[in-house]
């Protein structure tokens, strides 16, 4: 099937869990999570739930396991903890959980980021992979990065990815 044929199919409604990984924000101040939720809704997707998770490997693993155990959850999107400081543990934690990494996501994200912010794009460890048949996207905790990843990469392909994983 050609790319055009794939794209011509009506999009699936995907049920997503949104996790903001931060030690400094509350749900009321979770701009990144709110943006992700809003953009998902605009494209006809559903948010099963949205939560704040501590920037801690155990908390991240527990939150991912909880999302995977939820029968409604078909995809997980995280924001935060992808930088290079010692406190940023999302990439290291998730990369160990990915059964199938999707390296193209991080590569293309950093390329698009470079066009917007220049060489600082190399500091991002945005990633994606498959865990137990669910796509998991890990975004930087920045409103610009969240909008870029959602609009340019995740939303155009989310239904397609979930559809492929259902085969």
N, C-alpha and C positions, 0 to 999 in steps of 0.2 A: 504494500500500500504506500502510495506517495505521501509526502509531507502535506500536500494540499488536501488529500483525502482525509488524512488524520485531522487536520485543522477544520475541515468542513463539517465534521460530526458535531452535534450539539454538545456543549460542555456538560460534564457531570457536576452535580453539586457535591462538593467535597466537605466533609465534616472535619474541622481542624481543632486542635488544642494549641493555644498560644501561651508560651511561657516566657516571662521577662525575667532574666537572670541578673539580679542586682542586689547589692547590700545597702543601697542608698535611696531607693524609691519605694513608695507605697502604691497600692492600686489607684489611689486618687491622683498620683503624680506619674503614672505609667503612660507617658506619651507614646512610646514605641508600641506597646501592646495595644493601645487604643487605635493607633494608625493601622496596624496589621488587621485588627478586627474590622475596622471600617472599610478598608480596601477589600477584604474578603467578602463582606456583605455586598459591597457595590457590584461585585462580579458574580453574585448569586450563590456564594459558598456560605456555610454555616460554621459558627464557632461553638464548639461543644462547651468549652469553658476557657477562661483566661486567668492566669495566676502569676503571682510574684514568687520567684524561687531564689533562695540565697545562693550566692556565688561560691558554692562549696561542692566538691565532687559527689559526696554522698547525697546531698539534697538534689542535685541534678539527676543522678541515677535514679533516685526514688521517684522524682517527678516524671521522668521518661517512662519508667515501669508502670506508674499509675495511669499515664495516658494510654500506653499500649494495652493495658488491661481493660480500658473503657471500650465497650463494644461499638460505640458510636464513632470513636476516633479513627480517622483514615489518614491523617497527616499531622505532623507536629512542626510548629514554627517557633523557634526561640530567638530572643534578642538579648544581647549583652554577653559580656565575658569572653569576647573573641580577640581582645588586644594582646599585647606582649608583656604586660606587667605580671608580676608574680600572682596577683590576686585574680587574674583572668584565667579561669580553669575550664571554660566551656569547651574549647577546641580539644584540649587534651582528654577530657572526659568523654565527649561524644565520639571522637575518632577511635577510641577503644571499643565503643559499642557498635559502630557501623559494621554490618555484615557485608555490605557492598557500598563502598564509597562512591560518590558522584563527583569526581575531581573537577569536571567541567564547570560546575556551579561556582566554586571558589575562584577558578581561573578567570572565568568570564566576569564575575563580580569585580575582581580586582582590576581587570582591564577597564571596565566601565567606570570604576571609581577613579582610576588614574586619569581618565579624561576629565573628571570633575575636580579632583583634589590634588592631582599630581603625585609625586613620589611617596607621599604619606600613605598611599594605597597599599604599599608593601607591609604595613603594620597590621593589616586586617588578616585574621585567620577565619574568615567566613567559610563555612563548609556545608556540605550536604551528604547524606547517605541514606541507606535503607536499613531499617532495624525491624525485624519481625514483619516484613512485608509492608512497612509504613515509611513513606518518605519523611525525612527529618531535615529541616533547613535551619541553619544556625547563622543568624545575622548579627552584625555589630550593634551595639546599643547607641545608635545615633539616628535621629529622625531622617536625616538625608540618606543614610545608608539603608534604612528600612524602606523608605519610599523607592529608592533605586532598585533594590533587590526584589521587592514585591511587584513593582510595575514592569520592570524589564525582564525578569527571569521567572519568578515563582508564578504569578498570576497567568502569564501566557502558557505555562506548561503544566500547571497543577493537575488539571483534569486529565491531561494526556498521561502524566506519570502514574496517577492512581489507576487509570484505565489499564495501562500496561501491567501494573502489578497485580491486577485482578485476573489476568489471563492465566 
